[in-house]
Amino acid sequence: MTMLRVLLLLSAFIFTRVHAFDVYFDYKNNTFHVCVNAKSGTTSISHAIYESFKHSAYPKSCRQEHRTAHSFTCGFDEIPTFHKHEHQPSQVDYALMIVRHPIHRIVSSWRSKVRPDMCRVHGDKNVDSPSRNNLYKEWNTESVSFSQFVLERLDHKEAHWNPQFDLCHDAEYYDGVVDLETSNNTTFTPFSKALGIPFLMQHNHKSKRSERIKNGRKLRIAETKMNAVLERIYSFYSDDFKQYGFSKNNRKDMEFFMEEFSAYPTSCF
């Protein structure tokens, strides 16, 4: 491993430890390792694990104290046989990683963290909050379009869009690698069996908005700009594409952009 890779991994840890998790825990008689990057289902998977253990929603009292399920502490400490490891244990019985296609993930990151306040459509929730604006002032949320963000400002220094490869191990390490957007309950059957309880991922993460916008106008932008954006994403997330086998299809990815952004003003792309 080169010194550059070591430095990148250390940087990723510093910036991702709050908004992503690489957690080890015991449940019943087994030790588990779950790794999920920000914008790849961190909230959904942590809530789903809690709900599977407790058969109830994540405690309102924890949310009021701003203690998220990501930390696997508040609420989880009341689950019998559950124990979170503060350090990596010597042996793991089942390791799970959740990944998300970089194209879908970066659009989701822009919409929820960087998106200009003018770029809002029906159905967008909890995006233009004061807390978001305060956290991401450096990204100039009043004017940064998606293409400008990708082409000019994308870097490794933010958990919500750093490459997924920076935080988690190589794919071969895990017993299960699940693509968030193509997953279903069957996908998690091995994880469920290892836990010894039914595990259900009830939150939908399908990015495409075609059913909502099928009668709306299509985005009209220069093909050269779309190509430049795609090439930048393909390059920036090259390790993710290689490690996790995500597809690169210029035509389909352009169609995805058109469907995602057709509900917004053209300037938002």
C-alpha positions in Angstrom: 0.0 0.0 0.0 1.5 3.3 -1.0 1.9 6.2 1.4 -0.7 8.2 -0.6 -3.3 5.5 0.0 -2.5 5.4 3.7 -2.9 9.2 3.9 -6.2 9.0 2.0 -7.5 6.2 4.3 -6.6 8.3 7.3 -8.3 11.3 5.9 -11.4 9.3 5.1 -11.6 8.1 8.6 -11.4 11.6 10.1 -14.1 12.9 7.8 -16.4 9.9 7.7 -16.6 8.7 11.2 -19.7 10.9 12.0 -21.7 10.5 8.8 -20.8 6.9 8.0 -20.1 3.8 10.1 -17.7 0.9 10.2 -19.1 -0.8 13.2 -18.4 -4.1 15.0 -21.0 -5.6 17.4 -22.0 -8.8 19.1 -25.5 -10.1 18.9 -26.4 -13.3 20.7 -23.4 -15.5 20.1 -22.0 -14.0 16.9 -19.8 -11.0 16.1 -20.8 -8.8 13.1 -19.1 -6.1 11.1 -21.2 -3.6 9.1 -19.7 -0.9 6.9 -21.8 1.8 5.2 -20.7 5.1 3.7 -22.8 8.3 4.0 -25.5 8.6 1.4 -25.4 4.8 0.9 -28.1 3.9 3.4 -26.5 4.7 6.8 -29.7 5.9 8.4 -31.8 3.1 6.8 -29.6 0.2 7.8 -29.0 1.4 11.3 -32.7 2.0 11.9 -33.5 -1.4 10.3 -31.1 -3.2 12.6 -32.6 -1.6 15.6 -36.2 -2.3 14.5 -35.3 -6.0 13.8 -33.8 -6.3 17.3 -36.5 -4.4 19.2 -39.6 -4.7 16.9 -40.2 -1.0 17.4 -39.2 2.3 15.9 -35.9 4.0 17.0 -36.7 5.8 20.3 -38.1 9.3 20.1 -36.1 10.2 23.2 -32.8 9.4 21.4 -33.8 11.5 18.4 -34.7 14.4 20.7 -31.2 14.2 22.2 -29.8 14.3 18.7 -28.3 10.8 19.2 -28.7 9.0 15.9 -28.9 5.3 15.3 -25.6 5.5 13.4 -23.7 5.4 16.6 -25.2 2.1 17.8 -25.4 3.4 21.3 -28.6 5.1 22.4 -31.4 2.5 22.4 -29.0 -0.3 21.4 -27.6 -0.4 24.9 -31.0 -1.7 26.1 -31.0 -4.7 23.8 -30.1 -8.0 25.6 -27.0 -9.7 24.2 -26.0 -6.7 22.1 -22.6 -5.2 22.6 -20.8 -2.7 20.4 -17.0 -3.1 20.1 -14.9 0.0 20.4 -12.1 -1.6 18.6 -11.9 -4.2 15.8 -12.2 -7.7 17.3 -9.9 -10.5 16.4 -12.7 -12.6 14.8 -15.8 -11.7 12.9 -18.6 -14.2 12.1 -20.4 -12.2 9.4 -19.4 -9.0 7.6 -21.8 -6.9 5.6 -21.1 -3.9 3.4 -23.8 -1.7 1.8 -22.8 0.2 -1.3 -24.5 2.5 -3.8 -23.9 3.3 -7.4 -21.7 6.4 -7.6 -23.9 8.1 -10.1 -27.0 7.8 -7.9 -25.1 8.6 -4.7 -23.5 11.8 -6.0 -26.9 13.1 -7.2 -28.4 12.3 -3.8 -25.5 14.0 -2.1 -25.9 17.2 -4.2 -29.7 17.2 -3.7 -29.5 16.9 0.1 -26.3 18.8 1.0 -25.2 21.1 -1.8 -28.3 21.8 -3.9 -29.0 25.5 -4.4 -32.1 26.7 -2.6 -33.7 27.6 -6.0 -33.5 23.9 -7.0 -36.4 22.4 -5.1 -39.3 20.4 -6.3 -42.3 18.7 -4.7 -41.3 15.8 -2.6 -37.9 17.1 -1.5 -37.8 17.0 2.3 -35.5 18.3 5.1 -33.1 19.7 2.6 -33.2 23.5 2.9 -32.9 23.5 6.7 -30.8 26.1 8.5 -28.5 23.4 9.8 -27.7 22.2 6.3 -27.0 25.8 5.1 -24.7 26.3 8.1 -22.8 23.1 7.6 -22.3 23.6 3.9 -21.7 27.3 3.5 -18.3 26.6 1.9 -20.2 25.0 -1.0 -22.1 28.2 -1.8 -25.6 26.6 -1.7 -27.2 29.5 -3.3 -25.7 29.1 -6.8 -23.8 25.8 -7.3 -25.3 23.7 -10.0 -24.8 19.9 -10.1 -22.4 20.0 -13.0 -20.4 22.9 -11.5 -20.2 20.9 -8.2 -18.9 17.8 -10.0 -16.5 19.5 -12.4 -15.0 22.1 -10.0 -15.5 21.2 -6.4 -15.6 17.5 -5.9 -12.9 16.2 -3.6 -12.2 13.6 -1.0 -12.8 15.9 2.0 -16.5 15.3 2.7 -18.1 12.1 4.0 -21.2 12.5 1.9 -19.4 12.1 -1.4 -16.0 10.6 -0.7 -15.3 7.4 -2.5 -16.8 4.4 -0.8 -13.6 2.5 -1.2 -11.8 4.9 1.2 -13.7 3.7 4.3 -14.5 0.0 3.8 -12.3 -3.0 3.1 -11.9 -4.6 -0.3 -15.2 -6.3 -1.4 -13.6 -9.8 -1.0 -13.4 -9.3 2.7 -17.2 -9.2 3.2 -19.6 -12.1 3.4 -22.3 -9.9 1.8 -22.0 -6.8 -0.4 -25.4 -5.3 -1.1 -26.2 -2.6 -3.6 -28.6 -0.3 -1.8 -30.8 0.5 -4.8 -31.2 -3.0 -6.2 -31.6 -4.7 -2.8 -34.7 -6.4 -1.5 -35.5 -8.5 1.5 -34.2 -11.6 -0.2 -30.8 -9.9 -0.7 -30.4 -9.7 3.1 -31.3 -13.4 3.7 -27.7 -14.4 4.6 -27.4 -11.5 7.1 -30.8 -12.4 8.5 -29.8 -16.0 9.0 -26.5 -14.9 10.7 -28.4 -12.7 13.1 -30.9 -15.4 13.8 -33.9 -13.1 13.4 -35.9 -11.7 10.5 -34.2 -8.6 9.0 -36.2 -6.3 6.8 -35.0 -3.2 5.0 -38.2 -1.3 4.6 -36.9 2.0 3.2 -37.0 2.6 -0.5 -34.0 4.2 -2.2 -34.9 4.1 -5.8 -33.4 7.2 -7.3 -35.3 7.4 -10.6 -38.2 9.7 -10.5 -39.7 8.7 -13.8 -43.2 7.9 -12.4 -43.4 11.4 -10.9 -42.1 13.3 -13.9 -43.2 11.1 -16.9 -45.4 13.9 -18.1 -43.0 16.7 -17.4 -40.6 18.3 -19.8 -37.2 16.7 -20.3 -34.0 18.5 -19.4 -32.3 20.1 -22.5 -28.6 20.5 -21.9 -25.5 20.2 -24.1 -24.4 16.6 -24.5 -20.8 17.8 -24.1 -21.5 18.9 -20.6 -23.2 15.7 -19.7 -20.2 13.7 -21.0 -17.8 15.8 -19.0 -19.8 15.3 -15.8 -19.9 11.5 -16.4 -16.2 11.3 -17.2 -15.4 13.2 -14.0 -17.6 10.9 -11.9 -16.2 7.8 -13.6 -12.7 9.0 -12.8 -13.3 10.2 -9.3 -15.0 7.0 -8.2 -12.8 4.7 -10.3 -11.9 2.5 -7.2 -15.6 2.1 -6.4 -16.5 1.1 -10.0 -13.6 -1.4 -10.0 -14.1 -2.8 -6.5 -17.9 -3.2 -6.5 -18.6 -3.9 -10.2 -20.8 -0.9 -10.8 -21.8 -0.5 -14.5 -20.6 2.4 -16.7 -23.1 3.0 -19.4 -22.9 6.5 -20.9 -26.3 6.4 -22.6 -28.2 5.0 -19.5 -26.4 7.3 -17.2 -27.3 10.3 -19.3 -30.9 9.1 -19.3 -30.7 8.9 -15.5 -29.5 12.6 -15.3 -32.3 13.6 -17.6 -34.9 11.9 -15.5 -33.5 13.2 -12.2 -33.1 16.8 -13.3 -36.1 17.3 -15.6 -38.1 18.4 -12.5 -35.7 21.2 -11.8 -34.9 24.4 -13.7 -32.3 23.7 -16.4 -29.8 25.8 -14.6 -29.7 23.4 -11.7 -27.7 20.9 -13.8 
